Amino acid sequence: MYNKEKASRPNKKRDSLSSLGSHEVKAKETSPKTKDSISTVSYIDDPGHHDDNTRTVVQMENTYQMEPYKRFPASIVNDVLKDVLTSYLQEIKYEAELCRQMTKTISEVIKARVKDLMIPRYKIIVLINIGQLCEQNMCIVSRCLWDASKDTFSSYTFKNSSLFAVANVYAVYFE
Amino acid sequence: MDEFQLAEETAFVVEEVSTIIKESVEGAIGGNAYQHNRVNQWTTNVVEQCLGQLSKLGKPFKYIVTCVIMQKNGAGIQAASSCFWDNTTDGSCTVRWENKSMHCIVTVFGLAL
């Protein structure tokens, strides 16, 4: 029975979501087709997706705004990234448990600092990778399908004697 | 009823996206061993295939696809992400794939327009 109640909300809720574990993380093991590879899927289970009321899309009034009034300052964010990574990781040696907490903390801190810049109508995604330096090779690549004139990203890599850290911040304009 | 269908079309469907990612990864690097001179091309292939399939879904979404390919060497890696968006319409999906010589982690973020 489809619930016809409409939840009337004046503004769309802008929420922060982090991988800190306040939401369920579901992992699905899939049996490999070929014997030599395994894949696992994980995603955050949003409480919003199970709520019938939020199924109705909120109609927003037109603002007739074509361009963002204030653009995302990629260079300032670059400095923020450099600052945060250096201050948190300068003296740290790679340890699994410590770095696990560190990645989560750093991503929250960077998100908070970028939010403090108060750039309106931009959605923010912060992605942190911390890895052990061990004579291995790796390649980190990202590609985006977005509006290149309005959306942008900022990236910084930090290295010390035992670990490396890559921080990426993507800013997507919300039309 | 119309509104229900509209919401279905504009929600981020994790299963669809994870299938697309798995197919792209299998297609680009399935059955290969880690080779340093080819990894650049592999990552590009994975990401481009993912984006191509995602855009074919025809949904009003902006996508960000990230791929990490790492040689298996006993080294550890941690990854975390923090997102400031609309929980009801936006979502992300991560697929970890591995074979005998490398790990591959692909993350797709979908942001509704």
Interface residues (C-beta under 8 A of the other chain):
Chain A: Y2 K12 K13 R14 D15 S16 L17 S18 S19 T30 K33 T34 D36 S37 I38 S39 T40 V41 S42 Y43 I44 D46 P47 G48 H49 T54 R55 T56 V57 Y94 A96 C99 R100 M102 T103 K104 I106 S107 E108 I110 K111 V114 K115 K123 I124 I125 V126 L127 I128 N129 I130 G131 Q132 L133 C134 E135 Q136 N137 M138 C139 I140 V141 S142 R143 C144 L145 W146 D147 D151 N168 Y170 V172 F174 E175
Chain B: M1 E3 F4 L6 A7 E8 T10 A11 V14 S18 K22 V25 E26 G30 G31 Y34 H36 V39 N40 W42 T43 T44 V46 V47 E48 L51 L54 S55 K62 Y63 I64 V65 T66 C67 V68 I69 M70 Q71 K72 N73 G74 A75 G76 I77 Q78 A79 A80 S81 S82 C83 F84 W85 D86 N87 T88 T89 D90 G91 S92 C93 T94 V95 R96 W97 E98 N99 K100 T107 F109 L111 L113
